[in-house]
Amino acid sequence: MRDETLWWDEERGSLFLVNQTQLPSRYEVVECRNVERLAEAILCLEVRGAPALGVSGGYGVALAARTSTTTSYSQFLEELERQAELLKATRPTAINLSWGIDRVLDRVNRENTLQNAKKAALDEAQRIAWEDADTCVAIGAMGATLLPDGCTVLTHCNAGALACTRWGTALGVIRSAIIMGREIRVIASETRPLLQGARLTAWELARDGISVTVIPDSAAASLMRKGEIDVVLVGADRVTEEVVFNKIGTYMHAVTAHHHQIPFYVAAPLSTFDPVSKEKEVMIEERGEEELRLCGDRIVIPENAGVRNPAFDATPLSLVTGIITEREVFFPPLDIPRILSAQPPL
Ligand code: MRU
């Protein structure tokens, strides 16, 4: 079992991914030899989580470059653009996917020979992967002191090592606090319908010996009312000037935390920030009905009842106590352009 969630294999010219649809029952690795296979892996959530999607997007362009057989440089660039569009269309909400793709495309466009462009694509994709690991460790260090010794943290979905190359954003903060000597207990809300909290967060924390208890999403409010949750800490798929987009159910936790005066923190790399889009312009992915209609093989919703399955929601920044980035923790007023232009502290 490797520490990384995804990695490049130079000998095979492939991207390898831990298949997150099989956890916790089976640890299985998927090999992506071309963009089509990677697009399928992203669509069915074999790889998922905003930072991991950013890294996958970068490697996707490197795969497109590697598998291209054309000898015409202009045709090569056109092919890359086409494959990039295919990848971007898989999951629209997390900005990291298009960020990773565009970063590698920009790098390729600065070259002027086919050979250099192919090498540049892989170099840049690998740089994104390495930076992601360092960024998560920095986010962990920035946020660790926000978690008091002995506290219980509620987290939603999976913003851990599995959602990044390693360490994690929200779970990275928890790991760093534990390394500092703090005792932390984690409550993972199961995250209906695909159960990223129950299957993935619980798997990776339990594997590392961190205390974790899974609850139904609907139990969070009651536990907050009883004083059993001290902090809520989640990741993000996109942070705009007005809202934080994250897994469906995040808004519900934020409203409830606000009502009970419990701090609500978001941990996210600066690559997740989007200073341009308005809330209404961001497409919230609606996933297939079958994710709700079926529980295993069993039909649990009558055929003539409708189903809605939005994968993400938006939490207004007014409900956020602080945003933990690799550069610093930002507190209200959360001015996103200011955050993006802030210099690292000396
Ligand atoms: O649909 P998913 O599993 O890709 O959703 C993931 C989330 O919502 C995570 O909380 C988010 O990407 C942050 S990961 C560090």
Boltz pocket constraint, residues with backbone or C-beta under 6 A from the ligand:
constraints:
  - pocket:
      binder: B
      contacts: [[A, 47], [A, 48], [A, 49], [A, 50], [A, 51], [A, 94], [A, 156], [A, 157], [A, 158], [A, 159], [A, 160], [A, 163], [A, 164], [A, 168], [A, 169], [A, 170], [A, 196], [A, 234], [A, 235], [A, 236], [A, 237], [A, 246], [A, 247], [A, 248], [A, 267], [A, 311]]
      max_distance: 6.0
